Amino acid sequence: MSIQLEFKVSAPPFRWDEAGGIRIGQSRVTLDSVLAAYHHGATPEEIAIQFSVLNLEDVYSTIAYYLNHRQEIDRYLEQRSHQSQQLRQQLSQKHNISDLRQRLLARSQTKGR
């Protein structure tokens, strides 16, 4: 007598947000954040504690998906990193952040008189 088990294949709990990023489930936690913790040596249990809105199953599913689709996810992460660098540059130029410290110091010195 053989017993047949029925397995269901489930997709990772990913969703695209309005900014083009991947979020885990219905949370605001990004795929980038979970994988950054994983790459820094955190276990799935530690990640689930760090991001308490995620359940352990979703963390394991996320990591498993990453391990099975490493090239595609690494490309996505590189794209996101490049986009964030561009945005930082644009904001820095637009708001002249490079000399913000000097302006704030000058302002505090004039107020202190």
C-alpha positions, 0 to 999 in steps of 0.5 A: 500500500502506497500513500500519495501525498499532495503537495501545493506549490506556493509562490513567495509572498512578494508584491510590487509597491508604487515605487517599483520595490518588492515588499514582503506580504502586506507589510512595508518590509522590503525584499532588500531589507530582508536580504541585507539582514540575511547577507549580514549573517542573520538567521531566518529566526533573527530576521523574523524577530527583527521584522516582527510584522513578518512571520517565519514562514514568509522569511524562509520563503523569501530566502528560499526564493532568493537562493533559487533565483539568485541572479535575477534577485541580485540584478534587482538589488543592483538596480535598486542600489543604482537608483538610490545612489542616483536619487541621493545625488539628485537630492544632494544637488537640489538641496545643496546638502554638501555644505548643509553642515557649514550653514547649520553651524553658521546659523547656530553661531549667529543665534548664540550671540 
